[in-house]
Amino acid sequence: MAEAQLQSRTLPANARRATLGQPQPMPFAILNGKTVRLAPGAVIYDSDNRSIVQNALPAGAVIAYTTDINGNVARIYILTAREQAEFNPK
């Protein structure tokens, strides 16, 4: 169990950074003050890398996210404090 806790996850190279706004009804979210659409089948990971439902997204959380070919948000990763310090997308 201790080994699993020490492992870090690898964030996608094409991920962008954002801050979550207030919770929105499906299939929307607010990223950096802009309303965006979640892709069908979007997956959201908490800071422990567990998948969670959209209603569990904490407002104000710093995240990394990816989009699909239509520009909809496909993956959201809630960043840990360490990831926030280290993740600086281009």
PDB file of N, CA, C and O in Angstrom:
ATOM      1  N   MET A   1       0.822  -1.196   0.000  1.00  0.00           N
ATOM      2  CA  MET A   1       0.000   0.000   0.000  1.00  0.00           C
ATOM      3  C   MET A   1       0.864   1.258   0.000  1.00  0.00           C
ATOM      4  O   MET A   1       0.538   2.233  -0.677  1.00  0.00           O
ATOM      5  N   ALA A   2       1.952   1.244   0.746  1.00  0.00           N
ATOM      6  CA  ALA A   2       2.816   2.423   0.805  1.00  0.00           C
ATOM      7  C   ALA A   2       3.431   2.718  -0.555  1.00  0.00           C
ATOM      8  O   ALA A   2       3.623   3.883  -0.903  1.00  0.00           O
ATOM      9  N   GLU A   3       3.746   1.669  -1.341  1.00  0.00           N
ATOM     10  CA  GLU A   3       4.304   1.884  -2.673  1.00  0.00           C
ATOM     11  C   GLU A   3       3.334   2.632  -3.569  1.00  0.00           C
ATOM     12  O   GLU A   3       3.734   3.534  -4.306  1.00  0.00           O
ATOM     13  N   ALA A   4       2.076   2.266  -3.512  1.00  0.00           N
ATOM     14  CA  ALA A   4       1.067   2.922  -4.352  1.00  0.00           C
ATOM     15  C   ALA A   4       0.936   4.396  -3.999  1.00  0.00           C
ATOM     16  O   ALA A   4       0.685   5.222  -4.878  1.00  0.00           O
ATOM     17  N   GLN A   5       1.098   4.731  -2.748  1.00  0.00           N
ATOM     18  CA  GLN A   5       0.985   6.115  -2.331  1.00  0.00           C
ATOM     19  C   GLN A   5       2.170   6.952  -2.808  1.00  0.00           C
ATOM     20  O   GLN A   5       2.036   8.164  -2.983  1.00  0.00           O
ATOM     21  N   LEU A   6       3.323   6.326  -3.021  1.00  0.00           N
ATOM     22  CA  LEU A   6       4.512   7.050  -3.450  1.00  0.00           C
ATOM     23  C   LEU A   6       4.570   7.243  -4.957  1.00  0.00           C
ATOM     24  O   LEU A   6       5.304   8.104  -5.443  1.00  0.00           O
ATOM     25  N   GLN A   7       3.803   6.450  -5.701  1.00  0.00           N
ATOM     26  CA  GLN A   7       3.812   6.570  -7.148  1.00  0.00           C
ATOM     27  C   GLN A   7       3.146   7.866  -7.567  1.00  0.00           C
ATOM     28  O   GLN A   7       2.128   8.268  -7.003  1.00  0.00           O
ATOM     29  N   SER A   8       3.732   8.515  -8.565  1.00  0.00           N
ATOM     30  CA  SER A   8       3.107   9.720  -9.079  1.00  0.00           C
ATOM     31  C   SER A   8       2.485   9.393 -10.422  1.00  0.00           C
ATOM     32  O   SER A   8       2.915   8.461 -11.102  1.00  0.00           O
ATOM     33  N   ARG A   9       1.498  10.141 -10.796  1.00  0.00           N
ATOM     34  CA  ARG A   9       0.854   9.899 -12.079  1.00  0.00           C
ATOM     35  C   ARG A   9       1.499  10.788 -13.134  1.00  0.00           C
ATOM     36  O   ARG A   9       2.066  11.835 -12.822  1.00  0.00           O
ATOM     37  N   THR A  10       1.407  10.367 -14.346  1.00  0.00           N
ATOM     38  CA  THR A  10       1.935  11.136 -15.454  1.00  0.00           C
ATOM     39  C   THR A  10       0.777  11.849 -16.127  1.00  0.00           C
ATOM     40  O   THR A  10      -0.158  11.211 -16.612  1.00  0.00           O
ATOM     41  N   LEU A  11       0.840  13.150 -16.155  1.00  0.00           N
ATOM     42  CA  LEU A  11      -0.215  13.928 -16.800  1.00  0.00           C
ATOM     43  C   LEU A  11       0.054  13.984 -18.301  1.00  0.00           C
ATOM     44  O   LEU A  11       1.212  14.000 -18.720  1.00  0.00           O
ATOM     45  N   PRO A  12      -0.996  14.014 -19.110  1.00  0.00           N
ATOM     46  CA  PRO A  12      -0.812  14.056 -20.560  1.00  0.00           C
ATOM     47  C   PRO A  12       0.012  15.273 -20.991  1.00  0.00           C
ATOM     48  O   PRO A  12      -0.125  16.361 -20.432  1.00  0.00           O
ATOM     49  N   ALA A  13       0.860  15.068 -21.985  1.00  0.00           N
ATOM     50  CA  ALA A  13       1.721  16.148 -22.484  1.00  0.00           C
ATOM     51  C   ALA A  13       0.918  17.301 -23.065  1.00  0.00           C
ATOM     52  O   ALA A  13       1.386  18.440 -23.059  1.00  0.00           O
ATOM     53  N   ASN A  14      -0.284  17.027 -23.569  1.00  0.00           N
ATOM     54  CA  ASN A  14      -1.107  18.071 -24.176  1.00  0.00           C
ATOM     55  C   ASN A  14      -2.103  18.700 -23.199  1.00  0.00           C
ATOM     56  O   ASN A  14      -2.983  19.455 -23.614  1.00  0.00           O
ATOM     57  N   ALA A  15      -1.968  18.392 -21.899  1.00  0.00           N
ATOM     58  CA  ALA A  15      -2.891  18.937 -20.897  1.00  0.00           C
ATOM     59  C   ALA A  15      -2.657  20.433 -20.696  1.00  0.00           C
ATOM     60  O   ALA A  15      -1.541  20.934 -20.830  1.00  0.00           O
ATOM     61  N   ARG A  16      -3.732  21.115 -20.376  1.00  0.00           N
ATOM     62  CA  ARG A  16      -3.677  22.543 -20.043  1.00  0.00           C
ATOM     63  C   ARG A  16      -4.053  22.706 -18.575  1.00  0.00           C
ATOM     64  O   ARG A  16      -4.669  21.825 -17.975  1.00  0.00           O
ATOM     65  N   ARG A  17      -3.681  23.818 -18.022  1.00  0.00           N
ATOM     66  CA  ARG A  17      -3.956  24.106 -16.610  1.00  0.00           C
ATOM     67  C   ARG A  17      -5.115  25.090 -16.512  1.00  0.00           C
ATOM     68  O   ARG A  17      -5.259  25.977 -17.353  1.00  0.00           O
ATOM     69  N   ALA A  18      -5.938  24.929 -15.484  1.00  0.00           N
ATOM     70  CA  ALA A  18      -7.075  25.834 -15.272  1.00  0.00           C
ATOM     71  C   ALA A  18      -7.495  25.776 -13.810  1.00  0.00           C
ATOM     72  O   ALA A  18      -7.047  24.925 -13.042  1.00  0.00           O
ATOM     73  N   THR A  19      -8.375  26.714 -13.451  1.00  0.00           N
ATOM     74  CA  THR A  19      -8.995  26.722 -12.134  1.00  0.00           C
ATOM     75  C   THR A  19     -10.488  26.532 -12.335  1.00  0.00           C
ATOM     76  O   THR A  19     -11.101  27.184 -13.180  1.00  0.00           O
ATOM     77  N   LEU A  20     -11.072  25.626 -11.543  1.00  0.00           N
ATOM     78  CA  LEU A  20     -12.498  25.346 -11.656  1.00  0.00           C
ATOM     79  C   LEU A  20     -13.331  26.472 -11.058  1.00  0.00           C
ATOM     80  O   LEU A  20     -12.969  27.064 -10.041  1.00  0.00           O
ATOM     81  N   GLY A  21     -14.451  26.753 -11.709  1.00  0.00           N
ATOM     82  CA  GLY A  21     -15.413  27.709 -11.178  1.00  0.00           C
ATOM     83  C   GLY A  21     -16.480  26.970 -10.384  1.00  0.00           C
ATOM     84  O   GLY A  21     -16.296  25.814 -10.005  1.00  0.00           O
ATOM     85  N   GLN A  22     -17.582  27.636 -10.138  1.00  0.00           N
ATOM     86  CA  GLN A  22     -18.696  27.034  -9.401  1.00  0.00           C
ATOM     87  C   GLN A  22     -19.279  25.865 -10.188  1.00  0.00           C
ATOM     88  O   GLN A  22     -19.255  25.877 -11.418  1.00  0.00           O
ATOM     89  N   PRO A  23     -19.804  24.853  -9.491  1.00  0.00           N
ATOM     90  CA  PRO A  23     -20.391  23.692 -10.167  1.00  0.00           C
ATOM     91  C   PRO A  23     -21.499  24.114 -11.137  1.00  0.00           C
ATOM     92  O   PRO A  23     -22.252  25.053 -10.881  1.00  0.00           O
ATOM     93  N   GLN A  24     -21.571  23.394 -12.247  1.00  0.00           N
ATOM     94  CA  GLN A  24     -22.549  23.655 -13.293  1.00  0.00           C
ATOM     95  C   GLN A  24     -23.340  22.378 -13.580  1.00  0.00           C
ATOM     96  O   GLN A  24     -22.879  21.276 -13.283  1.00  0.00           O
ATOM     97  N   PRO A  25     -24.536  22.532 -14.163  1.00  0.00           N
ATOM     98  CA  PRO A  25     -25.285  21.324 -14.541  1.00  0.00           C
ATOM     99  C   PRO A  25     -24.577  20.599 -15.686  1.00  0.00           C
ATOM    100  O   PRO A  25     -23.840  21.219 -16.453  1.00  0.00           O
ATOM    101  N   MET A  26     -24.798  19.303 -15.800  1.00  0.00           N
ATOM    102  CA  MET A  26     -24.235  18.511 -16.895  1.00  0.00           C
ATOM    103  C   MET A  26     -24.695  19.103 -18.206  1.00  0.00           C
ATOM    104  O   MET A  26     -25.831  19.573 -18.270  1.00  0.00           O
ATOM    105  N   PRO A  27     -23.919  19.114 -19.225  1.00  0.00           N
ATOM    106  CA  PRO A  27     -22.536  18.670 -19.339  1.00  0.00           C
ATOM    107  C   PRO A  27     -21.548  19.824 -19.342  1.00  0.00           C
ATOM    108  O   PRO A  27     -20.623  19.834 -20.154  1.00  0.00           O
ATOM    109  N   PHE A  28     -21.719  20.790 -18.460  1.00  0.00           N
ATOM    110  CA  PHE A  28     -20.882  21.988 -18.480  1.00  0.00           C
ATOM    111  C   PHE A  28     -19.997  22.102 -17.237  1.00  0.00           C
ATOM    112  O   PHE A  28     -20.282  21.522 -16.190  1.00  0.00           O
ATOM    113  N   ALA A  29     -18.922  22.862 -17.389  1.00  0.00           N
ATOM    114  CA  ALA A  29     -18.031  23.204 -16.283  1.00  0.00           C
ATOM    115  C   ALA A  29     -17.494  24.599 -16.575  1.00  0.00           C
ATOM    116  O   ALA A  29     -17.531  25.063 -17.715  1.00  0.00           O
ATOM    117  N   ILE A  30     -17.000  25.259 -15.543  1.00  0.00           N
ATOM    118  CA  ILE A  30     -16.373  26.572 -15.732  1.00  0.00           C
ATOM    119  C   ILE A  30     -14.889  26.419 -15.466  1.00  0.00           C
ATOM    120  O   ILE A  30     -14.475  26.017 -14.379  1.00  0.00           O
ATOM    121  N   LEU A  31     -14.081  26.750 -16.493  1.00  0.00           N
ATOM    122  CA  LEU A  31     -12.623  26.693 -16.384  1.00  0.00           C
ATOM    123  C   LEU A  31     -12.075  28.079 -16.657  1.00  0.00           C
ATOM    124  O   LEU A  31     -12.307  28.648 -17.724  1.00  0.00           O
ATOM    125  N   ASN A  32     -11.353  28.618 -15.699  1.00  0.00           N
ATOM    126  CA  ASN A  32     -10.782  29.969 -15.818  1.00  0.00           C
ATOM    127  C   ASN A  32     -11.848  30.997 -16.186  1.00  0.00           C
ATOM    128  O   ASN A  32     -11.592  31.904 -16.977  1.00  0.00           O
ATOM    129  N   GLY A  33     -13.041  30.856 -15.614  1.00  0.00           N
ATOM    130  CA  GLY A  33     -14.115  31.820 -15.841  1.00  0.00           C
ATOM    131  C   GLY A  33     -14.898  31.623 -17.127  1.00  0.00           C
ATOM    132  O   GLY A  33     -15.816  32.393 -17.410  1.00  0.00           O
ATOM    133  N   LYS A  34     -14.556  30.609 -17.911  1.00  0.00           N
ATOM    134  CA  LYS A  34     -15.228  30.363 -19.183  1.00  0.00           C
ATOM    135  C   LYS A  34     -16.028  29.065 -19.103  1.00  0.00           C
ATOM    136  O   LYS A  34     -15.522  28.050 -18.623  1.00  0.00           O
ATOM    137  N   THR A  35     -17.280  29.094 -19.573  1.00  0.00           N
ATOM    138  CA  THR A  35     -18.099  27.885 -19.574  1.00  0.00           C
ATOM    139  C   THR A  35     -17.675  26.996 -20.733  1.00  0.00           C
ATOM    140  O   THR A  35     -17.606  27.436 -21.880  1.00  0.00           O
ATOM    141  N   VAL A  36     -17.392  25.732 -20.413  1.00  0.00           N
ATOM    142  CA  VAL A  36     -16.971  24.753 -21.415  1.00  0.00           C
ATOM    143  C   VAL A  36     -17.886  23.535 -21.333  1.00  0.00           C
ATOM    144  O   VAL A  36     -18.548  23.302 -20.322  1.00  0.00           O
ATOM    145  N   ARG A  37     -17.907  22.778 -22.399  1.00  0.00           N
ATOM    146  CA  ARG A  37     -18.727  21.570 -22.471  1.00  0.00           C
ATOM    147  C   ARG A  37     -17.847  20.348 -22.215  1.00  0.00           C
ATOM    148  O   ARG A  37     -16.736  20.245 -22.735  1.00  0.00           O
ATOM    149  N   LEU A  38     -18.368  19.421 -21.397  1.00  0.00           N
ATOM    150  CA  LEU A  38     -17.679  18.152 -21.182  1.00  0.00           C
ATOM    151  C   LEU A  38     -18.050  17.209 -22.321  1.00  0.00           C
ATOM    152  O   LEU A  38     -19.202  17.168 -22.753  1.00  0.00           O
ATOM    153  N   ALA A  39     -17.086  16.464 -22.796  1.00  0.00           N
ATOM    154  CA  ALA A  39     -17.315  15.488 -23.857  1.00  0.00           C
ATOM    155  C   ALA A  39     -18.164  14.337 -23.324  1.00  0.00           C
ATOM    156  O   ALA A  39     -18.127  14.037 -22.131  1.00  0.00           O
ATOM    157  N   PRO A  40     -18.928  13.692 -24.208  1.00  0.00           N
ATOM    158  CA  PRO A  40     -19.603  12.466 -23.771  1.00  0.00           C
ATOM    159  C   PRO A  40     -18.542  11.471 -23.315  1.00  0.00           C
ATOM    160  O   PRO A  40     -17.565  11.238 -24.026  1.00  0.00           O
ATOM    161  N   GLY A  41     -18.722  10.895 -22.158  1.00  0.00           N
ATOM    162  CA  GLY A  41     -17.740   9.951 -21.631  1.00  0.00           C
ATOM    163  C   GLY A  41     -16.542  10.600 -20.977  1.00  0.00           C
ATOM    164  O   GLY A  41     -15.537   9.930 -20.737  1.00  0.00           O
ATOM    165  N   ALA A  42     -16.619  11.891 -20.680  1.00  0.00           N
ATOM    166  CA  ALA A  42     -15.514  12.583 -20.011  1.00  0.00           C
ATOM    167  C   ALA A  42     -15.204  11.883 -18.684  1.00  0.00           C
ATOM    168  O   ALA A  42     -16.103  11.401 -17.995  1.00  0.00           O
ATOM    169  N   VAL A  43     -13.922  11.839 -18.347  1.00  0.00           N
ATOM    170  CA  VAL A  43     -13.493  11.202 -17.102  1.00  0.00           C
ATOM    171  C   VAL A  43     -12.830  12.253 -16.232  1.00  0.00           C
ATOM    172  O   VAL A  43     -12.014  13.044 -16.705  1.00  0.00           O
ATOM    173  N   ILE A  44     -13.188  12.253 -14.952  1.00  0.00           N
ATOM    174  CA  ILE A  44     -12.647  13.213 -13.996  1.00  0.00           C
ATOM    175  C   ILE A  44     -11.899  12.427 -12.920  1.00  0.00           C
ATOM    176  O   ILE A  44     -12.439  11.491 -12.330  1.00  0.00           O
ATOM    177  N   TYR A  45     -10.640  12.824 -12.674  1.00  0.00           N
ATOM    178  CA  TYR A  45      -9.813  12.158 -11.671  1.00  0.00           C
ATOM    179  C   TYR A  45      -9.557  13.107 -10.514  1.00  0.00           C
ATOM    180  O   TYR A  45      -9.207  14.269 -10.721  1.00  0.00           O
ATOM    181  N   ASP A  46      -9.733  12.603  -9.277  1.00  0.00           N
ATOM    182  CA  ASP A  46      -9.426  13.430  -8.114  1.00  0.00           C
ATOM    183  C   ASP A  46      -7.920  13.415  -7.868  1.00  0.00           C
ATOM    184  O   ASP A  46      -7.174  12.806  -8.635  1.00  0.00           O
ATOM    185  N   SER A  47      -7.479  14.067  -6.825  1.00  0.00           N
ATOM    186  CA  SER A  47      -6.039  14.174  -6.562  1.00  0.00           C
ATOM    187  C   SER A  47      -5.408  12.842  -6.162  1.00  0.00           C
ATOM    188  O   SER A  47      -4.183  12.719  -6.146  1.00  0.00           O
ATOM    189  N   ASP A  48      -6.233  11.843  -5.838  1.00  0.00           N
ATOM    190  CA  ASP A  48      -5.735  10.502  -5.541  1.00  0.00           C
ATOM    191  C   ASP A  48      -5.857   9.581  -6.755  1.00  0.00           C
ATOM    192  O   ASP A  48      -5.677   8.368  -6.643  1.00  0.00           O
ATOM    193  N   ASN A  49      -6.163  10.164  -7.908  1.00  0.00           N
ATOM    194  CA  ASN A  49      -6.276   9.474  -9.194  1.00  0.00           C
ATOM    195  C   ASN A  49      -7.452   8.507  -9.268  1.00  0.00           C
ATOM    196  O   ASN A  49      -7.426   7.544 -10.034  1.00  0.00           O
ATOM    197  N   ARG A  50      -8.486   8.770  -8.464  1.00  0.00           N
ATOM    198  CA  ARG A  50      -9.721   7.983  -8.528  1.00  0.00           C
ATOM    199  C   ARG A  50     -10.688   8.718  -9.425  1.00  0.00           C
ATOM    200  O   ARG A  50     -10.721   9.949  -9.409  1.00  0.00           O
ATOM    201  N   SER A  51     -11.486   7.998 -10.216  1.00  0.00           N
ATOM    202  CA  SER A  51     -12.476   8.681 -11.045  1.00  0.00           C
ATOM    203  C   SER A  51     -13.646   9.108 -10.156  1.00  0.00           C
ATOM    204  O   SER A  51     -14.086   8.371  -9.273  1.00  0.00           O
ATOM    205  N   ILE A  52     -14.129  10.311 -10.418  1.00  0.00           N
ATOM    206  CA  ILE A  52     -15.230  10.871  -9.637  1.00  0.00           C
ATOM    207  C   ILE A  52     -16.285  11.423 -10.596  1.00  0.00           C
ATOM    208  O   ILE A  52     -16.023  11.577 -11.789  1.00  0.00           O
ATOM    209  N   VAL A  53     -17.459  11.714 -10.080  1.00  0.00           N
ATOM    210  CA  VAL A  53     -18.542  12.289 -10.881  1.00  0.00           C
ATOM    211  C   VAL A  53     -18.423  13.811 -10.889  1.00  0.00           C
ATOM    212  O   VAL A  53     -17.781  14.402 -10.021  1.00  0.00           O
ATOM    213  N   GLN A  54     -19.043  14.421 -11.866  1.00  0.00           N
ATOM    214  CA  GLN A  54     -18.946  15.870 -12.029  1.00  0.00           C
ATOM    215  C   GLN A  54     -19.417  16.627 -10.788  1.00  0.00           C
ATOM    216  O   GLN A  54     -18.834  17.656 -10.443  1.00  0.00           O
ATOM    217  N   ASN A  55     -20.441  16.148 -10.122  1.00  0.00           N
ATOM    218  CA  ASN A  55     -20.958  16.837  -8.932  1.00  0.00           C
ATOM    219  C   ASN A  55     -19.945  16.904  -7.795  1.00  0.00           C
ATOM    220  O   ASN A  55     -20.111  17.691  -6.864  1.00  0.00           O
ATOM    221  N   ALA A  56     -18.894  16.083  -7.862  1.00  0.00           N
ATOM    222  CA  ALA A  56     -17.874  16.072  -6.815  1.00  0.00           C
ATOM    223  C   ALA A  56     -16.732  17.043  -7.110  1.00  0.00           C
ATOM    224  O   ALA A  56     -15.792  17.134  -6.320  1.00  0.00           O
ATOM    225  N   LEU A  57     -16.788  17.770  -8.226  1.00  0.00           N
ATOM    226  CA  LEU A  57     -15.734  18.735  -8.556  1.00  0.00           C
ATOM    227  C   LEU A  57     -15.749  19.891  -7.558  1.00  0.00           C
ATOM    228  O   LEU A  57     -16.779  20.547  -7.398  1.00  0.00           O
ATOM    229  N   PRO A  58     -14.639  20.152  -6.890  1.00  0.00           N
ATOM    230  CA  PRO A  58     -14.588  21.245  -5.922  1.00  0.00           C
ATOM    231  C   PRO A  58     -14.305  22.590  -6.596  1.00  0.00           C
ATOM    232  O   PRO A  58     -13.320  22.724  -7.321  1.00  0.00           O
ATOM    233  N   ALA A  59     -15.144  23.563  -6.366  1.00  0.00           N
ATOM    234  CA  ALA A  59     -14.919  24.901  -6.923  1.00  0.00           C
ATOM    235  C   ALA A  59     -13.583  25.433  -6.423  1.00  0.00           C
ATOM    236  O   ALA A  59     -13.235  25.267  -5.254  1.00  0.00           O
ATOM    237  N   GLY A  60     -12.840  26.073  -7.320  1.00  0.00           N
ATOM    238  CA  GLY A  60     -11.562  26.660  -6.961  1.00  0.00           C
ATOM    239  C   GLY A  60     -10.379  25.721  -7.080  1.00  0.00           C
ATOM    240  O   GLY A  60      -9.237  26.138  -6.887  1.00  0.00           O
ATOM    241  N   ALA A  61     -10.633  24.449  -7.397  1.00  0.00           N
ATOM    242  CA  ALA A  61      -9.536  23.493  -7.528  1.00  0.00           C
ATOM    243  C   ALA A  61      -8.699  23.803  -8.766  1.00  0.00           C
ATOM    244  O   ALA A  61      -9.228  24.219  -9.796  1.00  0.00           O
ATOM    245  N   VAL A  62      -7.399  23.597  -8.654  1.00  0.00           N
ATOM    246  CA  VAL A  62      -6.504  23.754  -9.794  1.00  0.00           C
ATOM    247  C   VAL A  62      -6.446  22.403 -10.496  1.00  0.00           C
ATOM    248  O   VAL A  62      -6.232  21.369  -9.863  1.00  0.00           O
ATOM    249  N   ILE A  63      -6.639  22.426 -11.807  1.00  0.00           N
ATOM    250  CA  ILE A  63      -6.732  21.186 -12.572  1.00  0.00           C
ATOM    251  C   ILE A  63      -5.833  21.210 -13.800  1.00  0.00           C
ATOM    252  O   ILE A  63      -5.332  22.257 -14.212  1.00  0.00           O
ATOM    253  N   ALA A  64      -5.646  20.036 -14.366  1.00  0.00           N
ATOM    254  CA  ALA A  64      -5.104  19.874 -15.712  1.00  0.00           C
ATOM    255  C   ALA A  64      -6.244  19.237 -16.492  1.00  0.00           C
ATOM    256  O   ALA A  64      -6.995  18.426 -15.951  1.00  0.00           O
ATOM    257  N   TYR A  65      -6.372  19.604 -17.760  1.00  0.00           N
ATOM    258  CA  TYR A  65      -7.445  19.014 -18.564  1.00  0.00           C
ATOM    259  C   TYR A  65      -7.003  18.830 -19.997  1.00  0.00           C
ATOM    260  O   TYR A  65      -6.091  19.500 -20.483  1.00  0.00           O
ATOM    261  N   THR A  66      -7.679  17.896 -20.667  1.00  0.00           N
ATOM    262  CA  THR A  66      -7.455  17.678 -22.087  1.00  0.00           C
ATOM    263  C   THR A  66      -8.784  17.819 -22.808  1.00  0.00           C
ATOM    264  O   THR A  66      -9.852  17.707 -22.207  1.00  0.00           O
ATOM    265  N   THR A  67      -8.697  18.068 -24.103  1.00  0.00           N
ATOM    266  CA  THR A  67      -9.903  18.210 -24.916  1.00  0.00           C
ATOM    267  C   THR A  67      -9.919  17.158 -26.015  1.00  0.00           C
ATOM    268  O   THR A  67      -8.886  16.587 -26.365  1.00  0.00           O
ATOM    269  N   ASP A  68     -11.112  16.911 -26.552  1.00  0.00           N
ATOM    270  CA  ASP A  68     -11.240  15.980 -27.672  1.00  0.00           C
ATOM    271  C   ASP A  68     -11.138  16.751 -28.987  1.00  0.00           C
ATOM    272  O   ASP A  68     -10.863  17.950 -28.979  1.00  0.00           O
ATOM    273  N   ILE A  69     -11.354  16.085 -30.098  1.00  0.00           N
ATOM    274  CA  ILE A  69     -11.206  16.743 -31.404  1.00  0.00           C
ATOM    275  C   ILE A  69     -12.240  17.830 -31.651  1.00  0.00           C
ATOM    276  O   ILE A  69     -12.061  18.672 -32.531  1.00  0.00           O
ATOM    277  N   ASN A  70     -13.330  17.815 -30.872  1.00  0.00           N
ATOM    278  CA  ASN A  70     -14.365  18.848 -31.000  1.00  0.00           C
ATOM    279  C   ASN A  70     -14.151  20.024 -30.050  1.00  0.00           C
ATOM    280  O   ASN A  70     -14.929  20.978 -30.061  1.00  0.00           O
ATOM    281  N   GLY A  71     -13.105  19.964 -29.231  1.00  0.00           N
ATOM    282  CA  GLY A  71     -12.833  21.031 -28.276  1.00  0.00           C
ATOM    283  C   GLY A  71     -13.542  20.857 -26.940  1.00  0.00           C
ATOM    284  O   GLY A  71     -13.443  21.725 -26.073  1.00  0.00           O
ATOM    285  N   ASN A  72     -14.256  19.747 -26.762  1.00  0.00           N
ATOM    286  CA  ASN A  72     -14.923  19.472 -25.491  1.00  0.00           C
ATOM    287  C   ASN A  72     -13.924  18.874 -24.501  1.00  0.00           C
ATOM    288  O   ASN A  72     -12.993  18.178 -24.906  1.00  0.00           O
ATOM    289  N   VAL A  73     -14.109  19.135 -23.228  1.00  0.00           N
ATOM    290  CA  VAL A  73     -13.205  18.632 -22.196  1.00  0.00           C
ATOM    291  C   VAL A  73     -13.388  17.117 -22.057  1.00  0.00           C
ATOM    292  O   VAL A  73     -14.478  16.640 -21.742  1.00  0.00           O
ATOM    293  N   ALA A  74     -12.309  16.373 -22.297  1.00  0.00           N
ATOM    294  CA  ALA A  74     -12.363  14.916 -22.268  1.00  0.00           C
ATOM    295  C   ALA A  74     -11.876  14.332 -20.945  1.00  0.00           C
ATOM    296  O   ALA A  74     -12.411  13.326 -20.478  1.00  0.00           O
ATOM    297  N   ARG A  75     -10.875  14.950 -20.342  1.00  0.00           N
ATOM    298  CA  ARG A  75     -10.300  14.484 -19.080  1.00  0.00           C
ATOM    299  C   ARG A  75     -10.011  15.673 -18.178  1.00  0.00           C
ATOM    300  O   ARG A  75      -9.561  16.724 -18.634  1.00  0.00           O
ATOM    301  N   ILE A  76     -10.277  15.490 -16.894  1.00  0.00           N
ATOM    302  CA  ILE A  76      -9.943  16.494 -15.883  1.00  0.00           C
ATOM    303  C   ILE A  76      -9.160  15.783 -14.791  1.00  0.00           C
ATOM    304  O   ILE A  76      -9.561  14.722 -14.312  1.00  0.00           O
ATOM    305  N   TYR A  77      -8.043  16.378 -14.406  1.00  0.00           N
ATOM    306  CA  TYR A  77      -7.201  15.856 -13.333  1.00  0.00           C
ATOM    307  C   TYR A  77      -7.096  16.934 -12.258  1.00  0.00           C
ATOM    308  O   TYR A  77      -6.515  17.991 -12.508  1.00  0.00           O
ATOM    309  N   ILE A  78      -7.646  16.691 -11.069  1.00  0.00           N
ATOM    310  CA  ILE A  78      -7.482  17.630  -9.967  1.00  0.00           C
ATOM    311  C   ILE A  78      -6.049  17.476  -9.473  1.00  0.00           C
ATOM    312  O   ILE A  78      -5.638  16.383  -9.084  1.00  0.00           O
ATOM    313  N   LEU A  79      -5.291  18.565  -9.489  1.00  0.00           N
ATOM    314  CA  LEU A  79      -3.870  18.507  -9.177  1.00  0.00           C
ATOM    315  C   LEU A  79      -3.600  18.520  -7.676  1.00  0.00           C
ATOM    316  O   LEU A  79      -4.271  19.215  -6.912  1.00  0.00           O
ATOM    317  N   THR A  80      -2.612  17.743  -7.276  1.00  0.00           N
ATOM    318  CA  THR A  80      -2.139  17.779  -5.897  1.00  0.00           C
ATOM    319  C   THR A  80      -1.281  19.038  -5.741  1.00  0.00           C
ATOM    320  O   THR A  80      -0.954  19.692  -6.731  1.00  0.00           O
ATOM    321  N   ALA A  81      -0.924  19.371  -4.526  1.00  0.00           N
ATOM    322  CA  ALA A  81      -0.063  20.540  -4.298  1.00  0.00           C
ATOM    323  C   ALA A  81       1.274  20.367  -5.022  1.00  0.00           C
ATOM    324  O   ALA A  81       1.796  21.323  -5.596  1.00  0.00           O
ATOM    325  N   ARG A  82       1.818  19.176  -4.998  1.00  0.00           N
ATOM    326  CA  ARG A  82       3.089  18.912  -5.690  1.00  0.00           C
ATOM    327  C   ARG A  82       2.932  19.076  -7.201  1.00  0.00           C
ATOM    328  O   ARG A  82       3.780  19.691  -7.848  1.00  0.00           O
ATOM    329  N   GLU A  83       1.859  18.535  -7.763  1.00  0.00           N
ATOM    330  CA  GLU A  83       1.621  18.662  -9.202  1.00  0.00           C
ATOM    331  C   GLU A  83       1.421  20.133  -9.586  1.00  0.00           C
ATOM    332  O   GLU A  83       1.874  20.567 -10.645  1.00  0.00           O
ATOM    333  N   GLN A  84       0.747  20.891  -8.729  1.00  0.00           N
ATOM    334  CA  GLN A  84       0.541  22.309  -9.014  1.00  0.00           C
ATOM    335  C   GLN A  84       1.888  23.024  -9.113  1.00  0.00           C
ATOM    336  O   GLN A  84       2.067  23.900  -9.959  1.00  0.00           O
ATOM    337  N   ALA A  85       2.822  22.658  -8.260  1.00  0.00           N
ATOM    338  CA  ALA A  85       4.141  23.289  -8.263  1.00  0.00           C
ATOM    339  C   ALA A  85       4.974  22.873  -9.471  1.00  0.00           C
ATOM    340  O   ALA A  85       5.787  23.653  -9.968  1.00  0.00           O
ATOM    341  N   GLU A  86       4.770  21.642  -9.941  1.00  0.00           N
ATOM    342  CA  GLU A  86       5.607  21.096 -11.008  1.00  0.00           C
ATOM    343  C   GLU A  86       4.997  21.200 -12.395  1.00  0.00           C
ATOM    344  O   GLU A  86       5.732  21.233 -13.382  1.00  0.00           O
ATOM    345  N   PHE A  87       3.665  21.252 -12.502  1.00  0.00           N
ATOM    346  CA  PHE A  87       3.012  21.212 -13.813  1.00  0.00           C
ATOM    347  C   PHE A  87       2.896  22.607 -14.403  1.00  0.00           C
ATOM    348  O   PHE A  87       2.122  23.438 -13.929  1.00  0.00           O
ATOM    349  N   ASN A  88       3.668  22.844 -15.431  1.00  0.00           N
ATOM    350  CA  ASN A  88       3.663  24.138 -16.125  1.00  0.00           C
ATOM    351  C   ASN A  88       3.553  23.869 -17.618  1.00  0.00           C
ATOM    352  O   ASN A  88       4.571  23.794 -18.306  1.00  0.00           O
ATOM    353  N   PRO A  89       2.325  23.721 -18.135  1.00  0.00           N
ATOM    354  CA  PRO A  89       2.178  23.426 -19.556  1.00  0.00           C
ATOM    355  C   PRO A  89       2.655  24.592 -20.420  1.00  0.00           C
ATOM    356  O   PRO A  89       2.676  25.743 -19.984  1.00  0.00           O
ATOM    357  N   LYS A  90       3.030  24.270 -21.635  1.00  0.00           N
ATOM    358  CA  LYS A  90       3.515  25.291 -22.562  1.00  0.00           C
ATOM    359  C   LYS A  90       2.383  26.006 -23.237  1.00  0.00           C
ATOM    360  O   LYS A  90       2.616  26.899 -24.051  1.00  0.00           O
TER     361      LYS A  90
END
